[in-house]
Amino acid sequence: MDIGYARVSTMKQDLDRQIGALRREGIEDRYIYIDKKSGSTTNRPGLKKALEQAREGDVIVV
């Protein structure tokens, strides 16, 4: 299964293009995880959920 992950650095930035690209790759919305966090932080709940969802053989598309 493919799992999507999108991130922007600030709340003012838009995730629409990234999410659109993940959808075009066939990734269902329920498997797209997002974060709006600075690159300087390691606290990324969306990435954590994506990694928890992933199983052997899955692909995380960024």
C-alpha positions as CSV (number, residue, x, y, z in Angstrom):
1,M,0.0,0.0,0.0
2,D,1.1,3.6,-0.7
3,I,0.9,6.1,2.2
4,G,1.2,9.8,1.6
5,Y,2.9,12.4,3.7
6,A,2.9,16.2,3.1
7,R,4.4,19.0,5.1
8,V,4.8,22.7,5.0
9,S,6.9,24.8,7.4
10,T,4.3,27.5,8.3
11,M,0.6,27.8,8.8
12,K,0.5,30.3,6.0
13,Q,1.7,27.8,3.4
14,D,-0.7,25.7,1.4
15,L,-0.7,21.9,1.2
16,D,-3.1,21.7,-1.8
17,R,-0.5,21.0,-4.4
18,Q,1.2,18.3,-2.4
19,I,-2.1,16.6,-1.5
20,G,-3.2,16.8,-5.1
21,A,0.0,15.1,-6.3
22,L,-0.5,12.4,-3.7
23,R,-4.1,11.8,-4.9
24,R,-2.9,11.7,-8.5
25,E,-0.6,8.9,-7.4
26,G,-3.7,7.0,-6.3
27,I,-3.3,7.5,-2.6
28,E,-6.6,7.6,-0.8
29,D,-7.3,10.6,1.5
30,R,-7.5,8.4,4.6
31,Y,-3.8,7.4,3.9
32,I,-2.5,11.0,3.5
33,Y,-0.9,12.4,6.6
34,I,0.1,16.1,7.0
35,D,2.1,18.4,9.2
36,K,2.3,22.1,9.4
37,K,5.5,22.4,11.4
38,S,8.8,24.1,11.1
39,G,11.7,21.9,9.8
40,S,13.5,22.7,13.0
41,T,11.1,20.6,15.1
42,T,11.1,16.8,15.4
43,N,7.6,16.8,16.8
44,R,5.7,15.8,13.6
45,P,2.4,14.0,14.5
46,G,1.5,13.4,10.9
47,L,4.8,11.7,10.1
48,K,4.5,9.6,13.3
49,K,1.0,8.4,12.2
50,A,2.3,7.6,8.7
51,L,5.1,5.6,10.1
52,E,2.8,3.8,12.5
53,Q,0.5,2.9,9.6
54,A,3.3,1.6,7.4
55,R,3.9,-2.2,7.2
56,E,6.6,-4.2,5.5
57,G,6.3,-3.6,1.8
58,D,4.4,-0.3,2.0
59,V,5.8,2.8,0.3
60,I,5.6,6.3,1.9
61,V,5.3,8.9,-0.8
62,V,6.4,12.4,0.1
